[in-house]
């Protein structure tokens, strides 16, 4: 029954099952990603909230909170299925944020750079897939993803401005985090 309702509702925005699956997968991943980002910044704030970089982290976190709220709304609007791994993303995101913050401000910023570079890349790929699908008609969703992508790019650039590349073992740290993010995206697309 739920699948029939989902198809009916998604048909307002898509005229094919392929398009509907694309939206379902996109929203599942984006919702999970924004939840994870919230937890990363929550972890960073728990460690660095009262330091000179605290206001910067708080600003980025406020934007991530707004992103998550919007994807909470879109999950309901499209009747998309959230990932079953939300509890894991909660814990993993907080651990990543707090863990890198414990290594220092520059390591926290390196985490931000790594995560946001993958998210910007992901949003760009997602936008291309949606725009390439002639059955997709929801311009509001495209504009939302574009706006969030731009804000994620801003976070990336802020991380660089705050010395991310000066973090100990920057290359290794960011490559491990990027691998984790790309893996999380692939898992959330399906689970």
Phi, psi and omega per residue, in radians:
X1 nan -0.803 -3.136
X2 -1.039 -0.676 -3.138
X3 -1.145 -0.653 3.090
X4 -1.115 -0.790 3.118
X5 -1.084 -0.753 -3.135
X6 -1.070 -0.791 3.133
X7 -1.082 -0.756 -3.135
X8 -1.071 -0.832 -3.101
X9 -1.172 -0.769 -3.141
X10 -1.126 -0.442 -3.124
X11 -1.111 -0.300 3.056
X12 -1.173 -0.407 -3.062
X13 -2.026 -0.273 -3.107
X14 -2.473 2.606 3.072
X15 -1.924 0.100 3.103
X16 -2.304 2.712 3.088
X17 -1.130 -0.625 3.128
X18 -1.050 -0.777 3.131
X19 -1.122 -0.745 3.133
X20 -1.080 -0.726 3.098
X21 -1.138 -0.650 3.113
X22 -1.074 -0.801 3.124
X23 -1.140 -0.770 -3.141
X24 -1.011 -0.831 -3.135
X25 -1.145 -0.767 -3.126
X26 -1.061 -0.811 -3.113
X27 -1.194 -0.639 3.109
X28 -1.062 -0.828 -3.132
X29 -1.162 -0.800 -3.089
X30 -1.138 -0.724 3.104
X31 -1.071 -0.825 3.128
X32 -1.093 -0.726 -3.132
X33 -1.129 -0.718 3.135
X34 -1.238 -0.581 3.033
X35 -1.108 -0.802 3.112
X36 -1.062 -0.738 3.127
X37 -1.096 -0.725 3.085
X38 -0.999 -0.765 -3.105
X39 -1.226 -0.610 3.078
X40 -1.057 -0.861 -3.130
X41 -1.198 -0.560 3.051
X42 -1.076 -0.777 3.111
X43 -1.123 -0.719 3.108
X44 -1.125 -0.711 3.131
X45 -1.160 -0.606 3.127
X46 -1.062 -0.554 -3.106
X47 -1.695 -0.732 -2.985
X48 -1.959 0.135 -3.048
X49 -0.983 -0.527 -3.092
X50 -1.811 0.312 3.096
X51 -1.754 3.124 -3.111
X52 -1.118 -0.413 -3.138
X53 -1.570 -0.084 -3.097
X54 -0.967 -0.776 -3.130
X55 -1.112 -0.650 3.136
X56 -1.152 -0.802 3.112
X57 -1.101 -0.740 3.134
X58 -1.041 -0.733 3.126
X59 -1.071 -0.804 3.134
X60 -1.134 -0.684 3.135
X61 -1.105 -0.698 3.122
X62 -1.056 -0.707 3.099
X63 -1.145 -0.705 3.121
X64 -1.131 -0.639 3.079
X65 -1.061 -0.749 3.113
X66 -1.136 -0.672 3.099
X67 -1.071 -0.828 -3.127
X68 -1.085 -0.764 3.113
X69 -1.016 -0.717 3.134
X70 -1.170 -0.727 3.109
X71 -1.235 -0.513 2.988
X72 -1.011 -0.766 -3.140
X73 -1.171 -0.751 -3.091
X74 -1.203 -0.606 3.079
X75 -1.009 -0.739 3.129
X76 -1.256 -0.798 -3.113
X77 -0.968 -0.787 -3.100
X78 -1.605 -0.061 -3.065
X79 0.935 0.741 3.114
X80 -1.430 2.664 3.139
X81 -1.559 2.118 3.059
X82 -1.204 2.824 3.105
X83 -1.148 2.559 3.092
X84 -1.310 -0.151 -3.055
X85 -1.721 0.327 -3.128
X86 -0.963 -0.735 3.107
X87 -1.064 -0.642 3.102
X88 -1.146 -0.778 -3.126
X89 -1.093 -0.622 3.082
X90 -0.991 -0.921 -3.088
X91 -1.207 -0.825 -3.091
X92 -1.103 -0.730 3.136
X93 -1.093 -0.824 3.136
X94 -1.083 -0.775 -3.132
X95 -1.074 -0.724 3.120
X96 -1.125 -0.808 -3.136
X97 -1.113 -0.875 -3.128
X98 -1.169 -0.705 -3.121
X99 -1.083 -0.794 3.131
X100 -1.241 -0.608 3.101
X101 -1.114 -0.622 3.098
X102 -1.119 -0.417 3.071
X103 -1.392 -0.187 3.098
X104 2.150 2.934 -3.097
X105 -1.023 -0.744 -3.093
X106 -1.185 -0.622 3.082
X107 -1.192 -0.662 3.067
X108 -1.086 -0.713 3.115
X109 -1.212 -0.592 3.061
X110 -1.114 -0.675 3.070
X111 -1.061 -0.805 3.121
X112 -1.027 -0.812 -3.137
X113 -1.043 -0.811 -3.101
X114 -1.108 -0.887 -3.102
X115 -1.084 -0.847 -3.058
X116 -1.193 -0.526 3.098
X117 -1.142 -0.702 3.100
X118 -1.193 -0.696 -3.117
X119 -1.176 -0.729 3.089
X120 -1.055 -0.807 3.096
X121 -1.024 -0.779 3.135
X122 -1.094 -0.837 3.133
X123 -1.076 -0.692 3.105
X124 -1.087 -0.787 3.097
X125 -1.065 -0.761 -3.124
X126 -1.116 -0.757 3.110
X127 -1.068 -0.728 3.112
X128 -1.071 -0.777 -3.129
X129 -1.109 -0.756 -3.134
X130 -1.163 -0.751 -3.123
X131 -1.219 -0.474 3.118
X132 -1.362 -0.251 -3.133
X133 -1.560 1.899 -3.094
X134 -1.138 -0.257 -3.134
X135 -1.476 -0.243 -3.113
X136 -1.432 2.249 -3.017
X137 -2.198 0.003 -3.030
X138 -1.577 1.617 -3.132
X139 -1.175 -0.511 3.117
X140 -1.065 -0.723 3.115
X141 -1.125 -0.738 3.095
X142 -1.037 -0.788 -3.137
X143 -1.118 -0.657 3.108
X144 -1.107 -0.839 -3.135
X145 -1.110 -0.703 3.122
X146 -1.096 -0.750 -3.139
X147 -1.125 -0.771 3.134
X148 -1.146 -0.682 3.088
X149 -1.029 -0.757 -3.141
X150 -1.131 -0.668 3.106
X151 -1.207 -0.627 3.082
X152 -1.156 -0.645 3.069
X153 -1.112 -0.681 3.080
X154 -1.056 -0.738 3.112
X155 -1.096 -0.756 3.098
X156 -0.978 -0.884 -3.102
X157 -1.137 -0.630 3.089
X158 -1.096 -0.727 3.091
X159 -1.027 -0.756 3.111
X160 -1.121 -0.737 3.140
X161 -1.104 -0.459 -3.127
X162 -1.698 0.419 2.954
X163 1.476 0.416 -3.123
X164 -0.919 -0.725 -3.077
X165 -1.227 -0.173 3.101
X166 -1.596 0.000 3.115
X167 -1.150 2.533 3.073
X168 -1.027 2.357 3.108
X169 0.978 0.705 -3.072
X170 -0.874 -0.911 -3.073
X171 -1.053 -0.841 -3.121
X172 -1.134 -0.784 -3.133
X173 -1.041 -0.853 -3.094
X174 -1.209 -0.622 3.121
X175 -1.151 -0.685 3.097
X176 -1.138 -0.763 3.139
X177 -1.137 -0.731 3.112
X178 -1.070 -0.758 3.109
X179 -1.047 -0.774 3.104
X180 -1.065 -0.740 3.129
X181 -1.142 -0.772 3.135
X182 -1.116 -0.663 3.096
X183 -1.145 -0.757 3.123
X184 -1.060 -0.690 3.111
X185 -1.092 -0.816 -3.132
X186 -1.086 -0.723 3.131
X187 -1.164 -0.802 -3.088
X188 -1.148 -0.453 3.092
X189 -1.079 -0.490 -3.030
X190 -1.948 -0.589 -2.991
X191 -1.738 nan nan
